Amino acid sequence: MTGLAGRFFASALIYAVLGMSLGLLMGITKDHTQMPTHAHLLLIGWVSFTLIGFFYHLFPERASSRWANVHFWLAQASILVLIAGLAQIFAGYESGELFAAVGSIGLLISTVLFAIIAWPAFGRGHAPL
């Protein structure tokens, strides 16, 4: 897997290791306050980014646009900001709320962008971006 598909899949592997490591740490310490952070790392970072990587692998013409590259970088920056915010919130720092909100909005925008990029792959007569 190469190109944009490979970059999404490689980042998904990193998020999987981070999310599972956080889960192991919570189990060892019996402190589960970071459970939402752990869940977001695994569901968005591991599961969603894996699926996106496979989509771009199966539809390489969709991955070749400038917008697909924007999608990648927006999604990566947004998940990092979201995770930092969630970690702060569940560590007891209200300052994390702004980071979590910005990261969440960024992920929503990146998902809408992905939907716009992906939609033509499932219909007829649509021109590529």
Biotite code that builds the C-alpha atoms (Angstrom):
import biotite.structure as struc

atoms = struc.array([
    struc.Atom([0.000, 0.000, 0.000], chain_id="A", res_id=1, res_name="MET", atom_name="CA", element="C"),
    struc.Atom([1.523, 3.284, -1.110], chain_id="A", res_id=2, res_name="THR", atom_name="CA", element="C"),
    struc.Atom([0.697, 6.945, -1.459], chain_id="A", res_id=3, res_name="GLY", atom_name="CA", element="C"),
    struc.Atom([-2.200, 8.460, 0.426], chain_id="A", res_id=4, res_name="LEU", atom_name="CA", element="C"),
    struc.Atom([-3.699, 5.053, 1.198], chain_id="A", res_id=5, res_name="ALA", atom_name="CA", element="C"),
    struc.Atom([-0.437, 3.949, 2.765], chain_id="A", res_id=6, res_name="GLY", atom_name="CA", element="C"),
    struc.Atom([-0.123, 7.140, 4.781], chain_id="A", res_id=7, res_name="ARG", atom_name="CA", element="C"),
    struc.Atom([-3.623, 6.716, 6.225], chain_id="A", res_id=8, res_name="PHE", atom_name="CA", element="C"),
    struc.Atom([-2.982, 3.058, 7.011], chain_id="A", res_id=9, res_name="PHE", atom_name="CA", element="C"),
    struc.Atom([0.434, 3.749, 8.578], chain_id="A", res_id=10, res_name="ALA", atom_name="CA", element="C"),
    struc.Atom([-1.051, 6.466, 10.786], chain_id="A", res_id=11, res_name="SER", atom_name="CA", element="C"),
    struc.Atom([-3.852, 4.064, 11.758], chain_id="A", res_id=12, res_name="ALA", atom_name="CA", element="C"),
    struc.Atom([-1.252, 1.575, 12.968], chain_id="A", res_id=13, res_name="LEU", atom_name="CA", element="C"),
    struc.Atom([0.362, 4.261, 15.119], chain_id="A", res_id=14, res_name="ILE", atom_name="CA", element="C"),
    struc.Atom([-2.999, 5.192, 16.641], chain_id="A", res_id=15, res_name="TYR", atom_name="CA", element="C"),
    struc.Atom([-3.745, 1.507, 17.272], chain_id="A", res_id=16, res_name="ALA", atom_name="CA", element="C"),
    struc.Atom([-0.511, 1.085, 19.217], chain_id="A", res_id=17, res_name="VAL", atom_name="CA", element="C"),
    struc.Atom([-1.106, 4.317, 21.168], chain_id="A", res_id=18, res_name="LEU", atom_name="CA", element="C"),
    struc.Atom([-4.731, 3.451, 21.951], chain_id="A", res_id=19, res_name="GLY", atom_name="CA", element="C"),
    struc.Atom([-3.916, -0.095, 23.037], chain_id="A", res_id=20, res_name="MET", atom_name="CA", element="C"),
    struc.Atom([-0.977, 1.120, 25.108], chain_id="A", res_id=21, res_name="SER", atom_name="CA", element="C"),
    struc.Atom([-3.239, 3.602, 26.877], chain_id="A", res_id=22, res_name="LEU", atom_name="CA", element="C"),
    struc.Atom([-5.737, 0.802, 27.507], chain_id="A", res_id=23, res_name="GLY", atom_name="CA", element="C"),
    struc.Atom([-3.000, -1.419, 28.957], chain_id="A", res_id=24, res_name="LEU", atom_name="CA", element="C"),
    struc.Atom([-1.773, 1.422, 31.156], chain_id="A", res_id=25, res_name="LEU", atom_name="CA", element="C"),
    struc.Atom([-5.311, 2.006, 32.430], chain_id="A", res_id=26, res_name="MET", atom_name="CA", element="C"),
    struc.Atom([-5.633, -1.690, 33.232], chain_id="A", res_id=27, res_name="GLY", atom_name="CA", element="C"),
    struc.Atom([-2.305, -1.853, 35.037], chain_id="A", res_id=28, res_name="ILE", atom_name="CA", element="C"),
    struc.Atom([-2.976, 1.258, 37.116], chain_id="A", res_id=29, res_name="THR", atom_name="CA", element="C"),
    struc.Atom([-6.700, 0.484, 37.568], chain_id="A", res_id=30, res_name="LYS", atom_name="CA", element="C"),
    struc.Atom([-7.323, 4.132, 36.628], chain_id="A", res_id=31, res_name="ASP", atom_name="CA", element="C"),
    struc.Atom([-9.823, 4.278, 33.788], chain_id="A", res_id=32, res_name="HIS", atom_name="CA", element="C"),
    struc.Atom([-10.377, 8.026, 33.685], chain_id="A", res_id=33, res_name="THR", atom_name="CA", element="C"),
    struc.Atom([-8.867, 8.212, 30.185], chain_id="A", res_id=34, res_name="GLN", atom_name="CA", element="C"),
    struc.Atom([-11.345, 5.681, 28.745], chain_id="A", res_id=35, res_name="MET", atom_name="CA", element="C"),
    struc.Atom([-12.897, 8.243, 26.338], chain_id="A", res_id=36, res_name="PRO", atom_name="CA", element="C"),
    struc.Atom([-9.426, 9.216, 25.095], chain_id="A", res_id=37, res_name="THR", atom_name="CA", element="C"),
    struc.Atom([-8.589, 5.532, 24.605], chain_id="A", res_id=38, res_name="HIS", atom_name="CA", element="C"),
    struc.Atom([-11.873, 4.958, 22.736], chain_id="A", res_id=39, res_name="ALA", atom_name="CA", element="C"),
    struc.Atom([-11.365, 7.933, 20.420], chain_id="A", res_id=40, res_name="HIS", atom_name="CA", element="C"),
    struc.Atom([-7.799, 6.858, 19.600], chain_id="A", res_id=41, res_name="LEU", atom_name="CA", element="C"),
    struc.Atom([-9.010, 3.410, 18.620], chain_id="A", res_id=42, res_name="LEU", atom_name="CA", element="C"),
    struc.Atom([-12.282, 4.245, 16.882], chain_id="A", res_id=43, res_name="LEU", atom_name="CA", element="C"),
    struc.Atom([-11.207, 7.309, 14.948], chain_id="A", res_id=44, res_name="ILE", atom_name="CA", element="C"),
    struc.Atom([-7.472, 6.735, 14.715], chain_id="A", res_id=45, res_name="GLY", atom_name="CA", element="C"),
    struc.Atom([-7.361, 2.995, 14.193], chain_id="A", res_id=46, res_name="TRP", atom_name="CA", element="C"),
    struc.Atom([-10.730, 1.970, 12.740], chain_id="A", res_id=47, res_name="VAL", atom_name="CA", element="C"),
    struc.Atom([-11.740, 5.047, 10.720], chain_id="A", res_id=48, res_name="SER", atom_name="CA", element="C"),
    struc.Atom([-8.285, 5.780, 9.336], chain_id="A", res_id=49, res_name="PHE", atom_name="CA", element="C"),
    struc.Atom([-7.844, 2.098, 8.386], chain_id="A", res_id=50, res_name="THR", atom_name="CA", element="C"),
    struc.Atom([-11.126, 2.159, 6.472], chain_id="A", res_id=51, res_name="LEU", atom_name="CA", element="C"),
    struc.Atom([-10.196, 5.436, 4.783], chain_id="A", res_id=52, res_name="ILE", atom_name="CA", element="C"),
    struc.Atom([-6.812, 3.972, 3.825], chain_id="A", res_id=53, res_name="GLY", atom_name="CA", element="C"),
    struc.Atom([-8.492, 0.951, 2.270], chain_id="A", res_id=54, res_name="PHE", atom_name="CA", element="C"),
    struc.Atom([-10.929, 3.182, 0.411], chain_id="A", res_id=55, res_name="PHE", atom_name="CA", element="C"),
    struc.Atom([-8.090, 5.207, -1.120], chain_id="A", res_id=56, res_name="TYR", atom_name="CA", element="C"),
    struc.Atom([-6.296, 1.947, -1.950], chain_id="A", res_id=57, res_name="HIS", atom_name="CA", element="C"),
    struc.Atom([-9.365, 0.597, -3.764], chain_id="A", res_id=58, res_name="LEU", atom_name="CA", element="C"),
    struc.Atom([-10.096, 3.905, -5.517], chain_id="A", res_id=59, res_name="PHE", atom_name="CA", element="C"),
    struc.Atom([-6.676, 5.426, -6.275], chain_id="A", res_id=60, res_name="PRO", atom_name="CA", element="C"),
    struc.Atom([-8.216, 7.996, -8.637], chain_id="A", res_id=61, res_name="GLU", atom_name="CA", element="C"),
    struc.Atom([-9.982, 9.485, -5.606], chain_id="A", res_id=62, res_name="ARG", atom_name="CA", element="C"),
    struc.Atom([-6.653, 9.697, -3.735], chain_id="A", res_id=63, res_name="ALA", atom_name="CA", element="C"),
    struc.Atom([-4.910, 11.641, -6.477], chain_id="A", res_id=64, res_name="SER", atom_name="CA", element="C"),
    struc.Atom([-6.644, 14.966, -5.931], chain_id="A", res_id=65, res_name="SER", atom_name="CA", element="C"),
    struc.Atom([-5.267, 17.895, -3.982], chain_id="A", res_id=66, res_name="ARG", atom_name="CA", element="C"),
    struc.Atom([-8.401, 17.707, -1.813], chain_id="A", res_id=67, res_name="TRP", atom_name="CA", element="C"),
    struc.Atom([-7.540, 14.162, -0.748], chain_id="A", res_id=68, res_name="ALA", atom_name="CA", element="C"),
    struc.Atom([-4.167, 15.406, 0.488], chain_id="A", res_id=69, res_name="ASN", atom_name="CA", element="C"),
    struc.Atom([-5.920, 18.238, 2.357], chain_id="A", res_id=70, res_name="VAL", atom_name="CA", element="C"),
    struc.Atom([-8.221, 15.592, 3.849], chain_id="A", res_id=71, res_name="HIS", atom_name="CA", element="C"),
    struc.Atom([-5.228, 13.608, 5.133], chain_id="A", res_id=72, res_name="PHE", atom_name="CA", element="C"),
    struc.Atom([-3.497, 16.536, 6.811], chain_id="A", res_id=73, res_name="TRP", atom_name="CA", element="C"),
    struc.Atom([-6.697, 17.995, 8.271], chain_id="A", res_id=74, res_name="LEU", atom_name="CA", element="C"),
    struc.Atom([-7.664, 14.604, 9.717], chain_id="A", res_id=75, res_name="ALA", atom_name="CA", element="C"),
    struc.Atom([-4.186, 14.063, 11.199], chain_id="A", res_id=76, res_name="GLN", atom_name="CA", element="C"),
    struc.Atom([-3.969, 17.500, 12.785], chain_id="A", res_id=77, res_name="ALA", atom_name="CA", element="C"),
    struc.Atom([-7.535, 17.279, 14.069], chain_id="A", res_id=78, res_name="SER", atom_name="CA", element="C"),
    struc.Atom([-7.176, 13.906, 15.768], chain_id="A", res_id=79, res_name="ILE", atom_name="CA", element="C"),
    struc.Atom([-3.996, 15.039, 17.510], chain_id="A", res_id=80, res_name="LEU", atom_name="CA", element="C"),
    struc.Atom([-5.705, 18.198, 18.794], chain_id="A", res_id=81, res_name="VAL", atom_name="CA", element="C"),
    struc.Atom([-8.790, 16.205, 19.844], chain_id="A", res_id=82, res_name="LEU", atom_name="CA", element="C"),
    struc.Atom([-6.735, 13.577, 21.699], chain_id="A", res_id=83, res_name="ILE", atom_name="CA", element="C"),
    struc.Atom([-4.696, 16.260, 23.474], chain_id="A", res_id=84, res_name="ALA", atom_name="CA", element="C"),
    struc.Atom([-7.914, 17.983, 24.519], chain_id="A", res_id=85, res_name="GLY", atom_name="CA", element="C"),
    struc.Atom([-9.575, 14.797, 25.729], chain_id="A", res_id=86, res_name="LEU", atom_name="CA", element="C"),
    struc.Atom([-6.479, 13.797, 27.701], chain_id="A", res_id=87, res_name="ALA", atom_name="CA", element="C"),
    struc.Atom([-6.505, 17.192, 29.398], chain_id="A", res_id=88, res_name="GLN", atom_name="CA", element="C"),
    struc.Atom([-10.247, 17.087, 30.131], chain_id="A", res_id=89, res_name="ILE", atom_name="CA", element="C"),
    struc.Atom([-10.118, 13.643, 31.720], chain_id="A", res_id=90, res_name="PHE", atom_name="CA", element="C"),
    struc.Atom([-7.002, 14.608, 33.676], chain_id="A", res_id=91, res_name="ALA", atom_name="CA", element="C"),
    struc.Atom([-9.098, 17.361, 35.243], chain_id="A", res_id=92, res_name="GLY", atom_name="CA", element="C"),
    struc.Atom([-8.039, 20.397, 33.197], chain_id="A", res_id=93, res_name="TYR", atom_name="CA", element="C"),
    struc.Atom([-10.890, 22.452, 31.749], chain_id="A", res_id=94, res_name="GLU", atom_name="CA", element="C"),
    struc.Atom([-8.457, 24.041, 29.300], chain_id="A", res_id=95, res_name="SER", atom_name="CA", element="C"),
    struc.Atom([-8.741, 20.874, 27.223], chain_id="A", res_id=96, res_name="GLY", atom_name="CA", element="C"),
    struc.Atom([-12.298, 21.715, 26.214], chain_id="A", res_id=97, res_name="GLU", atom_name="CA", element="C"),
    struc.Atom([-11.163, 24.214, 23.583], chain_id="A", res_id=98, res_name="LEU", atom_name="CA", element="C"),
    struc.Atom([-8.724, 21.693, 22.089], chain_id="A", res_id=99, res_name="PHE", atom_name="CA", element="C"),
    struc.Atom([-11.367, 18.962, 22.072], chain_id="A", res_id=100, res_name="ALA", atom_name="CA", element="C"),
    struc.Atom([-13.867, 21.295, 20.393], chain_id="A", res_id=101, res_name="ALA", atom_name="CA", element="C"),
    struc.Atom([-11.392, 22.446, 17.719], chain_id="A", res_id=102, res_name="VAL", atom_name="CA", element="C"),
    struc.Atom([-10.264, 18.866, 17.065], chain_id="A", res_id=103, res_name="GLY", atom_name="CA", element="C"),
    struc.Atom([-13.859, 17.651, 16.831], chain_id="A", res_id=104, res_name="SER", atom_name="CA", element="C"),
    struc.Atom([-14.814, 20.375, 14.377], chain_id="A", res_id=105, res_name="ILE", atom_name="CA", element="C"),
    struc.Atom([-11.700, 19.632, 12.325], chain_id="A", res_id=106, res_name="GLY", atom_name="CA", element="C"),
    struc.Atom([-12.581, 15.946, 12.191], chain_id="A", res_id=107, res_name="LEU", atom_name="CA", element="C"),
    struc.Atom([-16.137, 16.739, 11.151], chain_id="A", res_id=108, res_name="LEU", atom_name="CA", element="C"),
    struc.Atom([-14.869, 18.983, 8.347], chain_id="A", res_id=109, res_name="ILE", atom_name="CA", element="C"),
    struc.Atom([-12.367, 16.321, 7.250], chain_id="A", res_id=110, res_name="SER", atom_name="CA", element="C"),
    struc.Atom([-15.145, 13.708, 7.216], chain_id="A", res_id=111, res_name="THR", atom_name="CA", element="C"),
    struc.Atom([-17.405, 15.934, 5.118], chain_id="A", res_id=112, res_name="VAL", atom_name="CA", element="C"),
    struc.Atom([-14.476, 16.503, 2.763], chain_id="A", res_id=113, res_name="LEU", atom_name="CA", element="C"),
    struc.Atom([-13.904, 12.744, 2.591], chain_id="A", res_id=114, res_name="PHE", atom_name="CA", element="C"),
    struc.Atom([-17.593, 12.208, 1.784], chain_id="A", res_id=115, res_name="ALA", atom_name="CA", element="C"),
    struc.Atom([-17.314, 14.719, -1.078], chain_id="A", res_id=116, res_name="ILE", atom_name="CA", element="C"),
    struc.Atom([-14.165, 12.995, -2.340], chain_id="A", res_id=117, res_name="ILE", atom_name="CA", element="C"),
    struc.Atom([-15.580, 9.469, -1.977], chain_id="A", res_id=118, res_name="ALA", atom_name="CA", element="C"),
    struc.Atom([-19.143, 9.975, -3.189], chain_id="A", res_id=119, res_name="TRP", atom_name="CA", element="C"),
    struc.Atom([-18.351, 9.927, -6.935], chain_id="A", res_id=120, res_name="PRO", atom_name="CA", element="C"),
    struc.Atom([-16.772, 6.486, -6.572], chain_id="A", res_id=121, res_name="ALA", atom_name="CA", element="C"),
    struc.Atom([-20.239, 5.080, -5.916], chain_id="A", res_id=122, res_name="PHE", atom_name="CA", element="C"),
    struc.Atom([-22.164, 6.658, -8.738], chain_id="A", res_id=123, res_name="GLY", atom_name="CA", element="C"),
    struc.Atom([-22.140, 6.962, -12.490], chain_id="A", res_id=124, res_name="ARG", atom_name="CA", element="C"),
    struc.Atom([-21.300, 9.970, -14.561], chain_id="A", res_id=125, res_name="GLY", atom_name="CA", element="C"),
    struc.Atom([-19.476, 11.909, -11.879], chain_id="A", res_id=126, res_name="HIS", atom_name="CA", element="C"),
    struc.Atom([-16.294, 13.700, -12.836], chain_id="A", res_id=127, res_name="ALA", atom_name="CA", element="C"),
    struc.Atom([-13.244, 13.242, -10.601], chain_id="A", res_id=128, res_name="PRO", atom_name="CA", element="C"),
    struc.Atom([-12.163, 16.161, -8.422], chain_id="A", res_id=129, res_name="LEU", atom_name="CA", element="C"),
])
